[in-house]
C-alpha cells in the first residue's frame, strides 16, 4: 500500500525493452540506498518489485507486459525523472490517500496555468475512469496523491501547491505528456458491491 506522498524523485539510468517485457534501473540516493530485493516501490505511481539493488543508490525493477500496457513507464528514457515512494509501514501516517500502485490508465496533461505560487493543471483521462473521479475526491497522478479541484467532459483539474511543485516531477510535465492515473479504489469497490445488490 502507498499514500501518494512522494519521498524522492529518482532518475532512470537504463530501460531495456525485452519484448514483451522490460527491465529498468533507477538511481535514487534515498530510496535506492534503502531498497532491498523484494521491496515494493511505487515508480511514477506503479507498484514495482525490486529485483536487484547495489546498496549505493541504484535498484532494478522488471516491467511485465501488463505494466507496460497500463502505464506510461515504457515511454520513459534514460535521464527521465520519476516519483518514488516506498511501501507504507503499518505504523506510518496516511498523509495522502489509500493507493495500491495498480495503475488504472494513462492520462495526458492538457494545460497548466501558473498562479502566484501554484499551478492549476487540467488532465485528460480515459472515459471508462471518469465515473470514479469526483470534485474534492482523491486521485493519484504519476504517483502523487492529489485532490480534484475541477471536472469537465473527459478531464479533471488539480491544483499543485509549492511543495508538490518542488518535490515531484510535476515541474517537468508539459501539455501532451502522459501521466499514470489510479482512481480511488474505494469507489471501485462501492460500484461492484452496489452492482451485486442491484441484481
N, C-alpha and C positions, 0 to 999 in steps of 0.2 A: 504494500500500500504506500501511497505517496500523498503529499499535500499540495503540491504545486508551488512550494516556496523554494525557489532556485538557490542552491548552495554555491554554485560556481559555474562560470562559463568556460567550457573546455574547447580545445582545438582539434579538428580532425587531422591526424598525421597521415593516415592512409585509408583508402577504401578500395578493397579488392572485390570486383564483381565476378563471381564464380559461375553464374548461370546454372541454376536459377536462384542461388542464394548469394550471400556476400559476407565479407569479413571487414570490420572497421577497427582501427586503432585510434585512441583518443589520448591527448595529453591534457592533464589537469593536475596542477600542483597539490590541491587539497584532496579532492575526491579520488584522484588517481593514486596517491600515496597510501590511501586507506582502503583501496579496492583489493578484494581477495577473490580467489577462484570461487565461483558460485554466487558472489554478491549480486544483488539486484540493484541496478542503477537506471533511473529514468533519463534517457538521452533524447532531448527535444520532445519530451513527453512520452516516449516509448519505453516501456519496461524491458530492459535487456539484461542478460546474464553475463557476468564477467567470465571469459574463458581463459584469460591469461592476464597477469599483472606483474610488472617489473619492480614494484616497490619504490620506484623513483618518479612516479607520476604518470606513467603510461599504462593503459589497460586495453584489452581487446574484447570485442563482442562479435557474435555471429548474428547475421540478419537472415532469418528464414524467408521463404517466398511470400508467406502471409504478411510478414512485417513490411516487405518491400511493396506489396500490393496496397496495403492500408495506410502507409505513411509516406512522408517525403524524404526519408533517410537515403534512399537510392539516388536522390538528386544532389546529394552533398558532394563536395570536392575537398581536396587537400587544402588546409588553411581555413576552411569554414568553421564558424564558431557554433557551439551547441550548448543549450541549457542542460545542467546536470543536477540531479537530486538523488541522494541515497534513500533507500527504503526507510520508512518511518519506524522508529522504535516504539514499542508498546507503551513506554513511559514518556514519549515525546508529546509536544503540543501540536494540536491540529490547527495551525495558524491559517491554512488555506481552506481547502475542502477535500473530501474523500475522493481520491483518484486511484485508479488501478494501473495506469500506464498502458491500457489497452485502447489504442487509438481507434476512433470510430470512422475517421475520414480525414481528407485533406481540404483545407480551405485556402483562400487566396486573399492577400491584402488588396483591398480596393482603393483605399485612400488613407492618408494620415494628415491631420490638421494640428499643427503645433499650437499650444496655448502658451501662457506665460511661463509655466514650469512643467507642463504636462503635454501629452499628445492625445488626441481623440482619433481612434483608428476604426475604420469600417472593414469588415471581413466578410467575404462571400463564403457560404457554406453549402454542402450538398443538400438538396431538397429533402432527402429522407431523414436528415438530422434536425431540420428546422423545428419540428414539433417538440423537441426536447429543450429548446432554448427559450427562456422567459426573461423578461426585463427584471433586473435586480437578482437574477439567478446566477449560479456559478458555471463557468466553463473553463476548460483547460486549453490554452493556445500555446503551442510549442513548449508544453510542459509547465506553463505559468498559470497559476490559479487567478482568474480574473472575474470581475463582476460585469454582467451585461448591462450596459448603460443605455442602449437603444436597440430597436428592432426595425427591420424593413423587410421587403419581399426578398427572401433568399439571402439575407445578410443580417449582421448584427454589429453593434458598436461596443467598443471597450474604451475606457479612459485610463491612460497609463500615468501613474504618479512618478515623481522624480526617482524614487528608489527603484521602481521597476525598470525605468529607462537606463539607470546607471548600472544595474546588476544583472541584466539579461541580454539576450540577443536582439531585443526589440530595437535597439539603436541601429542594427544592421538592416532591418527589414524595410522594404520599399514596395509600392504598388506592383502587383503581379507576382510577388514572392509567395511560395507555398508555405503553409503552416499546418502542423498536426493538430487535430481537434479531438478532444474527448469530452463528450457531453456528460451531464450528471447521471451517474449510474443509478441513483435512487429513482430518477424519473423513468428510466427504462424498466426497473423492477415494478414500479407502480403501474405502468402501462400493461405489463404482462399479467400482473395479478388482476387488474380490472377487466382485461380481456377474458380471463378464465371465469370471473364472476358473471360476465355478461352472457356466457354460453348457455 
